[in-house]
Amino acid sequence: MRGSVFKTDETSWFIDAGENVYPILLEPGVGYDYLEGKDVDFELGEECEGETWSPVYAKIANSSKRSLYSDIELSIIKWNIDGTKTAGELTREILKIIDK
């Protein structure tokens, strides 16, 4: 299936699949900011744990494979915009991302 990613707050991510909206099953250590507003492929799963209005969730296809690149890219962008962090701070942040 295919749909557009959006968030309602810092921890609530959803996919708008036209007639239906599904909460995204968040994978630990995976950043989703780079997907906001983009169309993605996803699969439906059942038994969404936690407090949610939907027993069905969306799992973004291959999100973990894209995550490393996207997390590093996002860190570099934030570092570049900030302008006060050193190259060493950026390197340590990237190493933390790789160790996930």
N, C-alpha and C positions, 0 to 999 in steps of 0.2 A: 504494500500500500504506500501511498505518498501523501504528504501533508506539510503544512507550514508550522514551524516552531515559534512559540512565543512564551513569555513568562509574565506572571502576574505580580510576583515579588521575587526576592533574591533566592528563594528555595522552591518555588512552584513553577514548574515547566510543563507546557502542554503542546499537543499537536492538533492543529485544526485540519481535519480531513474532509472538509466540505460540510456534509450533513452531521458529522459527529466530531466531538472534541474529546481527546483522550489525555489523561495525565501521563507524563513520561516517567518510566521507571529509571531513576537516576542511578548510574553506576558509580561506586566510590572512586574518587580520584579522576573522574572525567569532567572536564570543563564543557559547558554548553553555551557560553556566551557567544562564541563564534558562529553558532547555528541560528541565533535569534533572527527571525524574519526570513529564513531560508527554507526552501522546500527540501525535504529529506525522505528517504525510504525508511519505512518502519514496519515492524511486525506487531501483531496483537498478542498479548499474553493475558493470563487470567490470574486471579487471586493476588491482586495488588495489596501488599502489606501496608500497614499503617492506616492512619485516618484519612480516608479519601471518599469522595462521593461516588466513585466508580469502582466496580469490582474488576474492571478490565483496564489494562495499562498498555502504553505504547513503548516498545523497545526500539531505539534507533539502530538500524542495521549498520554494522561495522563501526560503531562509534568509538570503540576502544582502539581500533587501528589508526583512526584519524586523530585521536586525542593527543598523543605525544607531540606530534607536529604542531597542532593547534594550540596546545598549552604553552609550548615554547615560544611560538609566534606571538601569542598574547602577552607573555612576560616581556618579550623584547619591545613590543609596542608600548606597554605601560612604562617600561624603563626609559624608553626614548622620550616619551611625553613628560615624565616626572622631571628629568634633568638634574636631580640632586643625588641619585644613587650612583655608586661606583660600578665599574666593570666587574669587580670582585663580587659585589652583591648580586648582580645579574647572574654571574657564573654559579654562585651558590644556589640561587633560586632554580636555575636550569638543572643542576645536579639533583636537587630535591625532586623535581618533576620526573627525571629519568629513573630515580630510585623507587617510584611508586609501584 
